[in-house]
Amino acid sequence: MKLKWLISCLLVASFSFGQTAHKDSDYQLMINREMQAAQKKMLFQANPNTQNYDVRYHKIELTVNPGVYNISGKVTTRFKATSGSMNSVVFDLSSPLVVSSVKQGNQALNFTQANNELNITLDQPVLLNEIGEVEITYSGAPTSVNDAFSISQHFGTPIMWTLSEPFGARDWWPCKQDLNDKIENIDFFITAPSQYKGVANGLEISEVQNSNGTKTVHYQHNYPIPAYLVAFAVTNYQIYEQTAGTEPNTFPIVNYIYPENYNSAVAQVAVTLPIMNLFESLFETYPFHQEKYGHAQFGWGGGMEHTTVSFMGNFSRGLIAHELAHHWFGNKITCGTWKDIWLNEGFAEYMDGLVHEHLDGPSSFVNWKADKIQSITSQPGGNLYLTDSQANDSNRIFSGRLTYNKGSMVVHMLRYVLGDEGFYQGMKNYLADPNLAYSTAITTQLKTHLESVSEQDLTEFFNDWIYGQGYPIYNADVQVLGGNQVRVNLSQTTSHNSVSFFEMPVKIKFEGPNGQTETVVLNHTQNNQEFIIDLPFYAPTNVIINPEKDIVTKNSSYTLDSKTFDKLSNNLQVTPNPVDDILKIEKTGDFEIKAIDVFSINGQRLLDNQSNPIEVSHLSSGNYIAVITTDFGIFHKKFIKN
């Protein structure tokens, strides 16, 4: 199908040419989990007593039994003093966990526990910009208030797992719970009864059988990671390994599967490879390719994008795509504030849409977009970038209609406006930005990258679609002019008064009487804008606005008038054509010619309010349009100047 881009017309009297996304239950469970996490964050304030240092390294050594709700651990932490000399250091640690000793080197240190804090008095001060290290030994039954540490059973077998988002990490290990302080690297040792397999972030380094009937598995993670993404799980996992990536950046995908689900899970996770290949080809190499990707089954519905190993309640394709996508948008670059949550969830959800587009085909992608639009337009308003008050409301932060669905469609509309080349290059630059990579970003930083590569000013787009509310409702008044031309008067109303007009390129598909189709793109910059379109067939029988669901819109309509203009257009002729010097307008019928203007093919007015006949000898050779205003309407006639 041919695609035309048409530039803006002048008003009235002038012109120019120019599978479902997720199973509903999986999707809602995923949103519910993230909403619950946010509700808990609302009750938590970053500890001001932990703001004088930067965590550099953790060595986490845990001894657990998945059948027993208890944890014993030793955590060694290296930290850098960031605001003067430190005589003490404070960690977040929930009160039910009891610390038995703290050391600085071989020296035992004094400490106190109160109000979910561990306050350690250092034997040797840590000076500004110097590195300190402490070793904390602790044990106990973690609090269940945040559901960050859990045990249950699958098919009669115990399982233990953690899910700390956003601030449950302190419930099972001493840490610094600060979204913006990413840990540079971690060594993770899990000791459990030998019939079980422990899994954690990073690459498995070793597994050692111990003499007491336990085994210890060691994982190492060497990418920046916030405390809420640090996780482990233990049960009788059966491992299925795949290989992803392309040389020299190949890496394992390690799937930790319940034995009773092994065969079905192996079949389901096969789709991870084409999804991974797709995301790498569109954006960049998997951000943690020096280690692994993986999935671990666990006891929650939905999933959680723990870095390098997503915890999965099931292996639906949509959930696999969404959690993997977070490793670019959420794990590598984390939203800097809750106001910017769409940078995490909108992009992750859109990448599920890209799976539909590239693995299932255009029709599936159109259906995916249509489902999103139906959800978004079920209500007239809703901004994407949150206000201060909205950023304190977990239900609003994790709105399925807005954060996920509108977020994903705004990402698509950015791609639609910028074109594939500009959009994907802009996103590659954003992901590669050394100030953002493995750190945090806010909405304006994304805008800057997209504007830089596309050389477009996206201020109006962001004001309308991200900061504003609602969507356009289009009406196209289509008139057949003759000579396979139609005139389109395109107008819009908006669903919410925060935006008076959505400036967008609008696709319109014309269908002919014999199955012909022609799709054009109208650059809609003002209301009641007029466009003259040349079709490869005469007199369309149907008009479809937004046929590929590229714009969030609803209840668009059109009128198609072919009779009056058909007849009258045939009663107007320009002669001779081609012409050398004098162009005559000949008419038959009882109507009056009120004005004649001549335009270049690019829409520039060259002759204004001419009398009939018209002197055109001074015009250069080429194609022109005579715009003839009559008491029945305006007609456009092409002519050629020799």
C-alpha positions as CSV (number, residue, x, y, z in Angstrom):
1,M,0.0,0.0,0.0
2,K,1.4,3.4,-1.0
3,L,1.8,6.0,1.8
4,K,1.9,9.7,1.2
5,W,2.9,12.5,3.5
6,L,0.9,15.7,2.9
7,I,2.0,19.0,4.5
8,S,-0.4,21.6,6.0
9,C,-3.0,23.4,4.0
10,L,-4.1,26.9,4.6
11,L,-7.5,27.5,6.1
12,V,-10.6,27.2,3.9
13,A,-9.5,29.2,0.9
14,S,-5.9,27.9,0.5
15,F,-4.0,24.7,0.5
16,S,-0.7,22.9,-0.1
17,F,0.4,19.4,-1.2
18,G,3.0,18.3,-0.1
19,Q,-2.4,-13.2,21.3
20,T,-3.6,-10.4,23.6
21,A,-1.0,-8.2,25.3
22,H,-1.2,-10.3,28.5
23,K,-3.7,-12.6,29.9
24,D,-5.9,-10.3,31.9
25,S,-5.2,-12.0,35.2
26,D,-1.4,-12.0,34.6
27,Y,-1.5,-8.3,33.7
28,Q,-3.6,-7.2,36.7
29,L,-1.5,-9.3,39.1
30,M,1.6,-7.6,37.8
31,I,0.0,-4.2,38.3
32,N,-1.4,-5.1,41.7
33,R,2.0,-6.2,42.9
34,E,3.7,-3.0,41.9
35,M,0.8,-1.0,43.4
36,Q,1.2,-2.9,46.7
37,A,4.9,-2.1,46.7
38,A,4.1,1.6,46.1
39,Q,1.6,1.6,48.9
40,K,4.3,0.5,51.3
41,K,6.7,3.1,50.0
42,M,4.2,5.8,50.9
43,L,4.8,4.8,54.5
44,F,8.6,4.9,54.1
45,Q,10.9,7.9,54.0
46,A,14.5,7.5,53.0
47,N,16.5,7.4,56.2
48,P,18.4,10.7,56.7
49,N,20.9,8.9,58.8
50,T,22.1,6.9,55.8
51,Q,22.7,9.9,53.5
52,N,26.4,10.5,54.5
53,Y,27.8,7.5,52.6
54,D,27.6,5.7,49.3
55,V,27.4,1.9,49.2
56,R,30.1,0.4,47.0
57,Y,30.0,-3.4,47.7
58,H,28.1,-6.0,49.6
59,K,29.1,-9.6,50.4
60,I,25.9,-11.3,51.5
61,E,26.2,-14.7,53.1
62,L,22.9,-16.4,54.0
63,T,22.0,-19.7,55.7
64,V,18.4,-20.7,55.1
65,N,16.0,-23.6,54.9
66,P,13.0,-23.0,52.7
67,G,10.8,-24.9,55.1
68,V,11.6,-22.7,58.0
69,Y,10.7,-19.0,58.3
70,N,14.1,-17.8,59.5
71,I,17.3,-16.4,58.2
72,S,20.9,-16.3,59.4
73,G,23.3,-14.0,57.7
74,K,26.6,-12.2,57.5
75,V,26.8,-9.1,55.4
76,T,30.1,-7.3,54.7
77,T,29.6,-3.8,53.3
78,R,32.1,-1.4,51.8
79,F,31.0,2.3,51.8
80,K,32.5,5.6,50.8
81,A,32.1,8.6,53.1
82,T,30.5,11.5,51.2
83,S,30.0,14.3,53.7
84,G,32.8,14.5,56.1
85,S,34.5,12.2,58.5
86,M,32.3,9.3,59.8
87,N,32.6,8.1,63.3
88,S,29.6,5.9,63.0
89,V,27.5,4.3,60.2
90,V,23.8,3.6,60.1
91,F,22.1,0.8,58.1
92,D,18.4,0.1,57.6
93,L,17.5,-3.2,59.3
94,S,14.0,-4.2,60.5
95,S,13.8,-4.7,64.3
96,P,12.8,-8.4,64.3
97,L,16.3,-9.3,63.0
98,V,18.8,-9.5,65.8
99,V,22.5,-8.5,65.2
100,S,24.9,-10.7,67.2
101,S,28.2,-9.0,66.2
102,V,29.7,-6.2,64.1
103,K,33.3,-6.0,63.1
104,Q,35.6,-3.5,61.4
105,G,38.5,-5.7,60.3
106,N,39.2,-7.9,63.3
107,Q,37.9,-5.4,65.8
108,A,34.5,-5.9,67.4
109,L,32.4,-2.8,67.3
110,N,29.7,-1.4,69.5
111,F,26.2,-1.0,68.0
112,T,22.6,-0.4,68.8
113,Q,19.3,-1.4,67.2
114,A,16.2,0.7,67.4
115,N,13.4,1.9,65.1
116,N,14.5,-0.3,62.2
117,E,18.0,1.1,62.3
118,L,21.4,-0.5,63.0
119,N,23.7,2.2,64.4
120,I,27.4,1.2,64.5
121,T,30.2,3.0,66.2
122,L,33.3,2.7,64.2
123,D,36.7,1.9,65.8
124,Q,38.6,3.9,63.1
125,P,36.9,7.0,61.6
126,V,36.3,6.9,57.8
127,L,37.4,10.2,56.3
128,L,35.7,12.1,53.5
129,N,36.0,10.1,50.2
130,E,37.7,7.2,52.0
131,I,36.3,3.6,52.0
132,G,35.2,1.9,55.1
133,E,34.1,-1.7,55.7
134,V,32.0,-3.4,58.3
135,E,30.9,-7.0,58.8
136,I,27.4,-7.6,60.3
137,T,26.2,-11.0,61.6
138,Y,22.5,-11.3,62.3
139,S,19.6,-13.8,62.4
140,G,15.9,-14.0,63.1
141,A,12.4,-14.3,61.6
142,P,11.9,-11.4,59.3
143,T,8.8,-9.2,59.6
144,S,6.0,-10.0,57.2
145,V,4.6,-6.5,57.0
146,N,6.1,-5.8,53.5
147,D,5.8,-9.4,52.2
148,A,9.5,-9.0,51.3
149,F,10.5,-12.4,52.7
150,S,8.2,-15.3,52.1
151,I,7.9,-19.1,52.3
152,S,5.2,-21.4,50.8
153,Q,5.0,-24.7,49.0
154,H,4.6,-25.9,45.4
155,F,3.5,-29.4,44.8
156,G,4.3,-30.2,48.5
157,T,7.9,-28.8,48.3
158,P,9.0,-25.7,50.4
159,I,10.1,-22.6,48.6
160,M,11.6,-19.4,50.0
161,W,11.9,-16.1,48.1
162,T,12.3,-12.4,48.5
163,L,10.6,-9.5,46.8
164,S,11.8,-6.2,48.2
165,E,10.3,-3.6,45.9
166,P,10.4,-0.9,46.9
167,F,11.7,-0.8,50.5
168,G,11.5,-4.3,51.9
169,A,15.2,-5.1,51.6
170,R,15.8,-4.1,55.2
171,D,13.3,-6.8,56.3
172,W,15.9,-9.5,55.5
173,W,19.4,-7.9,55.3
174,P,21.2,-4.8,56.6
175,C,21.3,-2.3,53.7
176,K,20.8,1.2,52.6
177,Q,17.3,1.5,51.2
178,D,17.7,4.4,48.8
179,L,16.5,4.2,45.2
180,N,19.3,6.5,44.0
181,D,22.2,4.8,45.7
182,K,23.0,1.8,43.5
183,I,25.4,-0.8,44.8
184,E,28.4,-1.2,42.5
185,N,28.8,-5.0,42.9
186,I,27.7,-7.9,45.1
187,D,28.9,-11.4,46.1
188,F,25.9,-13.5,47.2
189,F,26.4,-16.8,49.0
190,I,23.3,-19.0,49.8
191,T,23.7,-22.0,52.0
192,A,20.7,-24.4,52.2
193,P,19.9,-28.1,52.6
194,S,21.6,-29.9,49.7
195,Q,18.3,-31.0,48.0
196,Y,17.6,-27.4,47.2
197,K,19.0,-24.9,44.8
198,G,19.6,-21.2,45.6
199,V,19.3,-18.5,43.0
200,A,20.3,-14.8,43.1
201,N,21.4,-11.9,41.0
202,G,24.4,-12.3,38.8
203,L,26.5,-15.1,37.5
204,E,26.9,-18.4,39.3
205,I,30.5,-18.7,40.3
206,S,30.6,-22.0,42.3
207,E,28.5,-24.6,44.1
208,V,30.1,-26.4,47.0
209,Q,28.7,-29.5,48.9
210,N,29.3,-29.0,52.6
211,S,29.9,-31.8,55.1
212,N,26.8,-31.1,57.2
213,G,24.2,-31.9,54.5
214,T,24.0,-28.4,53.0
215,K,25.5,-26.8,49.9
216,T,26.6,-23.3,49.2
217,V,26.1,-21.6,45.9
218,H,27.9,-18.3,45.1
219,Y,26.7,-15.7,42.7
220,Q,28.5,-12.5,41.7
221,H,26.8,-9.4,40.3
222,N,29.0,-6.6,38.9
223,Y,26.5,-4.0,37.7
224,P,25.1,-1.1,39.7
225,I,21.9,-2.3,41.4
226,P,19.5,-0.7,44.0
227,A,18.7,-2.6,47.1
228,Y,15.1,-3.3,46.1
229,L,16.3,-5.4,43.1
230,V,18.6,-7.6,45.2
231,A,16.8,-11.0,45.6
232,F,17.2,-14.7,46.2
233,A,15.0,-17.8,46.1
234,V,15.5,-21.4,47.2
235,T,13.6,-24.6,46.4
236,N,14.2,-27.8,44.4
237,Y,14.6,-26.0,41.1
238,Q,15.3,-27.9,38.0
239,I,17.5,-25.8,35.6
240,Y,17.0,-25.3,31.9
241,E,19.6,-23.2,30.2
242,Q,19.4,-21.4,26.8
243,T,22.1,-19.3,25.0
244,A,21.2,-15.8,23.8
245,G,23.0,-12.9,22.2
246,T,25.4,-12.8,19.3
247,E,29.2,-13.0,19.3
248,P,31.0,-11.6,21.1
249,N,28.2,-10.9,23.5
250,T,26.6,-14.3,24.0
251,F,25.3,-15.0,27.5
252,P,23.2,-17.7,29.2
253,I,19.5,-17.6,29.9
254,V,19.1,-19.7,33.1
255,N,15.6,-20.8,33.9
256,Y,14.9,-22.1,37.5
257,I,11.8,-24.2,37.1
258,Y,9.6,-26.3,39.4
259,P,10.2,-29.9,38.5
260,E,6.5,-30.6,38.2
261,N,6.2,-27.8,35.6
262,Y,9.5,-28.5,33.8
263,N,8.2,-29.8,30.4
264,S,5.5,-27.1,30.0
265,A,7.8,-24.3,31.2
266,V,10.6,-25.3,28.8
267,A,8.1,-25.0,25.9
268,Q,6.9,-21.6,27.2
269,V,10.3,-20.0,27.8
270,A,11.4,-20.9,24.3
271,V,9.9,-17.5,23.2
272,T,12.5,-15.7,25.4
273,L,15.1,-16.1,22.7
274,P,13.3,-14.3,19.9
275,I,12.1,-11.7,22.3
276,M,15.7,-11.1,23.5
277,N,16.9,-11.0,19.9
278,L,14.2,-8.5,19.0
279,F,15.0,-6.1,21.9
280,E,18.7,-6.3,21.2
281,S,18.2,-5.5,17.5
282,L,15.9,-2.6,18.2
283,F,17.6,-1.0,21.1
284,E,21.0,-2.3,22.3
285,T,22.8,-5.4,23.6
286,Y,21.1,-6.8,26.7
287,P,22.5,-4.5,29.4
288,F,23.7,-7.3,31.7
289,H,25.2,-9.5,29.0
290,Q,28.4,-10.1,30.9
291,E,26.4,-12.2,33.4
292,K,23.1,-13.8,32.6
293,Y,19.4,-13.4,32.1
294,G,17.0,-15.8,33.7
295,H,13.7,-16.7,35.2
296,A,12.9,-18.2,38.6
297,Q,9.4,-19.5,39.5
298,F,8.1,-18.2,42.8
299,G,4.9,-18.0,44.7
300,W,3.5,-14.6,43.7
301,G,1.2,-14.0,40.8
302,G,2.6,-11.8,38.0
303,G,6.4,-11.1,38.0
304,M,9.2,-9.0,39.3
305,E,12.2,-7.8,37.3
306,H,15.0,-8.6,39.7
307,T,18.2,-7.8,37.8
308,T,19.4,-10.7,35.7
309,V,16.7,-13.1,37.1
310,S,13.0,-12.1,36.9
311,F,10.9,-13.9,39.4
312,M,7.8,-15.3,37.6
313,G,4.4,-16.4,38.7
314,N,3.9,-18.0,35.2
315,F,5.6,-17.9,31.8
316,S,3.0,-16.2,29.6
317,R,4.6,-14.4,26.7
318,G,3.4,-11.0,27.7
319,L,4.8,-11.4,31.2
320,I,8.2,-12.6,29.8
321,A,8.4,-9.6,27.5
322,H,7.4,-7.1,30.1
323,E,9.9,-8.2,32.8
324,L,12.7,-8.6,30.3
325,A,12.0,-5.1,28.9
326,H,12.5,-3.7,32.4
327,H,16.2,-4.7,32.2
328,W,16.6,-1.7,29.8
329,F,13.8,0.5,31.2
330,G,13.8,0.2,35.0
331,N,16.9,-1.8,35.9
332,K,19.6,-0.2,33.7
333,I,17.9,3.3,33.7
334,T,15.5,3.7,36.7
335,C,12.9,6.4,36.8
336,G,14.3,9.2,38.9
337,T,11.0,10.0,40.7
338,W,7.5,8.5,40.9
339,K,6.3,11.3,38.7
340,D,8.4,9.7,35.9
341,I,7.1,6.2,36.5
342,W,6.0,6.0,32.8
343,L,9.7,5.8,31.8
344,N,9.7,2.4,33.5
345,E,6.2,1.0,32.9
346,G,5.2,2.7,29.6
347,F,8.4,1.6,27.8
348,A,8.2,-2.0,29.3
349,E,4.6,-2.3,28.2
350,Y,5.3,-0.9,24.7
351,M,8.1,-3.5,24.2
352,D,5.4,-6.1,24.7
353,G,3.6,-4.4,21.8
354,L,6.8,-4.6,19.7
355,V,6.7,-8.4,20.3
356,H,3.2,-8.4,18.7
357,E,4.4,-6.3,15.8
358,H,7.5,-8.3,15.0
359,L,6.6,-11.8,16.0
360,D,2.9,-11.8,15.0
361,G,2.6,-9.2,12.3
362,P,1.0,-5.9,11.6
363,S,-2.6,-7.0,12.3
364,S,-1.7,-8.3,15.7
365,F,0.1,-5.0,16.5
366,V,-2.9,-3.0,15.3
367,N,-5.2,-5.1,17.6
368,W,-2.8,-4.5,20.5
369,K,-2.9,-0.8,20.0
370,A,-6.7,-0.8,19.7
371,D,-6.9,-2.6,23.0
372,K,-4.7,0.1,24.6
373,I,-6.7,2.9,23.1
374,Q,-10.0,1.4,24.2
375,S,-8.7,1.3,27.8
376,I,-7.2,4.9,27.6
377,T,-10.4,6.5,26.1
378,S,-12.7,4.8,28.6
379,Q,-12.4,8.0,30.5
380,P,-11.9,11.5,29.1
381,G,-8.9,12.7,31.1
382,G,-5.7,11.5,32.8
383,N,-2.2,13.0,32.7
384,L,0.9,10.8,32.3
385,Y,3.5,12.8,34.2
386,L,2.3,12.9,37.8
387,T,1.6,15.9,40.0
388,D,3.0,16.1,43.5
389,S,-0.2,14.8,45.1
390,Q,-0.6,12.0,42.5
391,A,2.9,10.9,43.3
392,N,1.8,10.1,46.8
393,D,-1.1,7.9,45.6
394,S,0.0,4.3,44.8
395,N,-3.3,3.7,43.0
396,R,-2.6,6.6,40.7
397,I,1.1,5.8,40.3
398,F,0.3,2.3,39.0
399,S,-2.8,3.1,37.0
400,G,-3.2,0.4,34.4
401,R,-5.2,2.8,32.1
402,L,-2.6,5.6,32.4
403,T,0.9,4.5,33.5
404,Y,0.9,1.3,31.5
405,N,-1.6,1.7,28.7
406,K,-1.3,5.4,28.0
407,G,2.4,5.3,28.7
408,S,2.9,2.6,26.1
409,M,0.8,4.4,23.5
410,V,2.6,7.7,24.1
411,V,5.9,5.8,23.4
412,H,4.3,4.6,20.2
413,M,3.2,8.1,19.2
414,L,6.7,9.4,19.8
415,R,7.9,6.7,17.4
416,Y,5.1,7.6,15.0
417,V,5.9,11.3,15.0
418,L,9.7,10.9,14.8
419,G,9.8,7.9,12.4
420,D,11.6,4.7,13.2
421,E,15.1,6.0,12.4
422,G,14.8,9.0,14.7
423,F,13.0,7.2,17.5
424,Y,15.2,4.2,17.7
425,Q,18.4,6.2,17.4
426,G,17.2,8.6,20.1
427,M,16.4,5.7,22.4
428,K,19.8,4.1,21.8
429,N,21.5,7.4,22.7
430,Y,19.3,7.7,25.8
431,L,20.3,4.2,26.9
432,A,24.0,4.8,26.2
433,D,24.2,8.2,28.0
434,P,26.9,7.8,30.6
435,N,25.0,10.1,32.9
436,L,21.9,7.9,32.8
437,A,23.2,4.4,32.2
438,Y,22.9,2.2,35.3
439,S,21.6,5.2,37.1
440,T,18.3,7.2,37.0
441,A,16.5,9.5,34.5
442,I,13.6,11.9,34.4
443,T,11.2,12.8,31.6
444,T,13.0,15.9,30.4
445,Q,16.2,13.9,29.8
446,L,14.4,11.5,27.5
447,K,12.9,14.5,25.6
448,T,16.4,16.1,25.2
449,H,17.7,12.9,23.6
450,L,14.8,12.5,21.2
451,E,15.0,16.2,20.1
452,S,18.7,16.1,19.6
453,V,18.7,13.2,17.2
454,S,15.5,14.1,15.3
455,E,16.1,17.9,15.3
456,Q,12.4,18.3,16.2
457,D,11.0,20.4,19.0
458,L,8.8,18.1,21.0
459,T,7.6,20.7,23.5
460,E,4.1,20.7,22.2
461,F,3.9,16.9,22.0
462,F,5.1,16.6,25.6
463,N,2.7,19.3,26.8
464,D,-0.2,17.7,25.1
465,W,0.3,14.0,25.7
466,I,2.5,13.7,28.8
467,Y,1.7,16.8,30.9
468,G,-1.8,17.4,29.5
469,Q,-4.9,15.2,29.5
470,G,-7.3,13.7,27.1
471,Y,-7.2,12.9,23.4
472,P,-8.5,14.3,20.1
473,I,-11.8,13.4,18.4
474,Y,-11.5,13.9,14.7
475,N,-14.0,14.8,12.0
476,A,-13.1,14.8,8.3
477,D,-15.3,16.5,5.8
478,V,-14.4,14.9,2.4
479,Q,-15.5,16.3,-1.0
480,V,-14.7,14.9,-4.4
481,L,-13.4,17.6,-6.7
482,G,-12.8,15.7,-9.9
483,G,-9.7,14.6,-11.7
484,N,-9.2,12.0,-8.9
485,Q,-8.8,14.8,-6.3
486,V,-10.5,15.1,-3.0
487,R,-10.6,18.0,-0.6
488,V,-10.4,17.1,3.2
489,N,-11.4,19.6,5.9
490,L,-10.0,18.1,9.1
491,S,-11.2,19.3,12.4
492,Q,-11.0,18.0,16.0
493,T,-12.5,18.4,19.4
494,T,-10.7,17.3,22.6
495,S,-11.9,15.2,25.4
496,H,-10.4,17.3,28.1
497,N,-10.1,21.1,28.4
498,S,-6.4,20.9,29.5
499,V,-5.5,20.6,25.8
500,S,-7.2,22.8,23.2
501,F,-5.7,21.1,20.2
502,F,-3.5,18.0,19.6
503,E,-1.0,18.8,16.8
504,M,-0.4,15.4,15.1
505,P,0.2,13.8,11.8
506,V,-3.1,12.0,11.0
507,K,-3.3,9.0,8.7
508,I,-6.4,8.8,6.6
509,K,-7.2,5.7,4.5
510,F,-9.4,6.1,1.4
511,E,-11.1,3.0,-0.1
512,G,-12.2,2.9,-3.7
513,P,-15.2,1.2,-5.4
514,N,-13.1,-1.7,-6.7
515,G,-11.1,-2.5,-3.6
516,Q,-8.4,0.2,-4.2
517,T,-6.9,1.8,-1.1
518,E,-4.7,4.9,-0.6
519,T,-3.4,6.1,2.8
520,V,-2.1,9.6,3.3
521,V,-0.7,11.4,6.3
522,L,-2.1,14.9,7.0
523,N,0.1,17.2,9.2
524,H,-2.8,18.5,11.3
525,T,-1.5,21.8,12.9
526,Q,-4.8,23.8,13.2
527,N,-8.5,23.2,13.3
528,N,-10.6,23.2,10.1
529,Q,-7.5,22.7,8.1
530,E,-8.0,22.0,4.4
531,F,-6.0,19.5,2.3
532,I,-6.1,18.6,-1.4
533,I,-5.3,15.0,-2.1
534,D,-4.6,13.3,-5.4
535,L,-5.9,9.7,-5.3
536,P,-4.9,6.9,-7.8
537,F,-8.7,6.2,-8.3
538,Y,-11.8,8.3,-8.6
539,A,-14.5,9.0,-6.0
540,P,-13.7,7.1,-2.7
541,T,-16.5,5.1,-1.2
542,N,-15.2,5.0,2.4
543,V,-12.8,7.0,4.6
544,I,-11.0,5.6,7.7
545,I,-9.3,8.0,10.1
546,N,-6.4,6.5,12.1
547,P,-6.6,3.1,10.3
548,E,-3.5,1.7,12.0
549,K,-4.4,2.9,15.5
550,D,-1.3,5.1,15.7
551,I,-3.0,7.9,17.7
552,V,-5.1,7.7,20.9
553,T,-8.5,8.9,19.6
554,K,-12.1,7.9,19.9
555,N,-15.4,8.4,18.0
556,S,-13.8,9.9,14.9
557,S,-16.2,10.6,12.1
558,Y,-16.3,11.7,8.4
559,T,-18.7,13.0,5.8
560,L,-18.3,12.1,2.1
561,D,-19.9,14.4,-0.5
562,S,-19.3,13.4,-4.1
563,K,-22.4,14.4,-6.0
564,T,-22.4,18.2,-6.2
565,F,-18.7,18.6,-6.8
566,D,-18.7,15.8,-9.3
567,K,-21.2,17.5,-11.4
568,L,-19.9,21.1,-11.0
569,S,-16.3,20.2,-11.5
570,N,-17.1,18.8,-14.9
571,N,-18.6,22.2,-15.8
572,L,-15.3,24.0,-15.2
573,Q,-12.4,23.6,-17.5
574,V,-9.0,25.4,-17.9
575,T,-7.8,25.8,-21.5
576,P,-5.5,25.5,-23.3
577,N,-3.7,22.9,-21.2
578,P,-0.7,23.0,-21.5
579,V,-0.7,26.8,-21.9
580,D,1.9,29.3,-23.2
581,D,0.5,32.8,-22.2
582,I,-3.3,33.1,-21.8
583,L,-5.2,30.7,-19.6
584,K,-9.0,30.7,-19.9
585,I,-11.5,29.4,-17.4
586,E,-14.6,28.0,-19.3
587,K,-17.8,27.2,-17.5
588,T,-21.2,25.8,-18.4
589,G,-24.1,26.1,-16.1
590,D,-25.8,28.6,-13.9
591,F,-23.2,29.5,-11.3
592,E,-20.8,32.5,-10.8
593,I,-17.0,32.6,-10.7
594,K,-16.1,35.0,-7.9
595,A,-12.3,34.7,-7.7
596,I,-9.4,33.0,-9.4
597,D,-6.0,32.4,-7.7
598,V,-3.0,30.5,-9.0
599,F,-0.7,28.5,-6.7
600,S,2.5,26.5,-7.2
601,I,2.3,22.8,-6.7
602,N,3.9,23.3,-3.3
603,G,1.1,25.6,-2.1
604,Q,2.7,29.1,-2.7
605,R,0.2,31.7,-3.9
606,L,1.6,33.3,-7.1
607,L,-1.4,35.2,-8.5
608,D,-4.2,36.6,-6.4
609,N,-7.8,37.5,-7.4
610,Q,-7.3,37.3,-11.2
611,S,-9.8,38.1,-13.8
612,N,-10.7,35.6,-16.6
613,P,-8.7,35.0,-18.8
614,I,-5.4,35.0,-16.9
615,E,-2.0,36.2,-18.1
616,V,0.5,33.4,-17.2
617,S,3.3,34.1,-19.7
618,H,5.7,35.2,-16.9
619,L,5.3,32.0,-15.0
620,S,8.1,29.4,-15.2
621,S,7.5,26.1,-16.9
622,G,5.9,23.6,-14.7
623,N,2.7,22.4,-12.9
624,Y,0.3,24.9,-11.3
625,I,-3.1,24.9,-9.6
626,A,-5.9,27.3,-10.5
627,V,-8.2,27.8,-7.4
628,I,-11.6,28.9,-8.6
629,T,-14.0,30.2,-6.1
630,T,-17.7,30.0,-7.1
631,D,-21.0,30.6,-5.4
632,F,-21.2,26.7,-5.1
633,G,-17.8,26.2,-3.6
634,I,-14.1,26.2,-4.4
635,F,-12.6,24.1,-7.2
636,H,-9.0,23.2,-8.0
637,K,-7.8,22.6,-11.5
638,K,-4.3,21.6,-12.5
639,F,-2.6,23.1,-15.5
640,I,0.8,22.9,-17.1
641,K,2.8,26.0,-18.2
642,N,5.0,25.4,-21.2
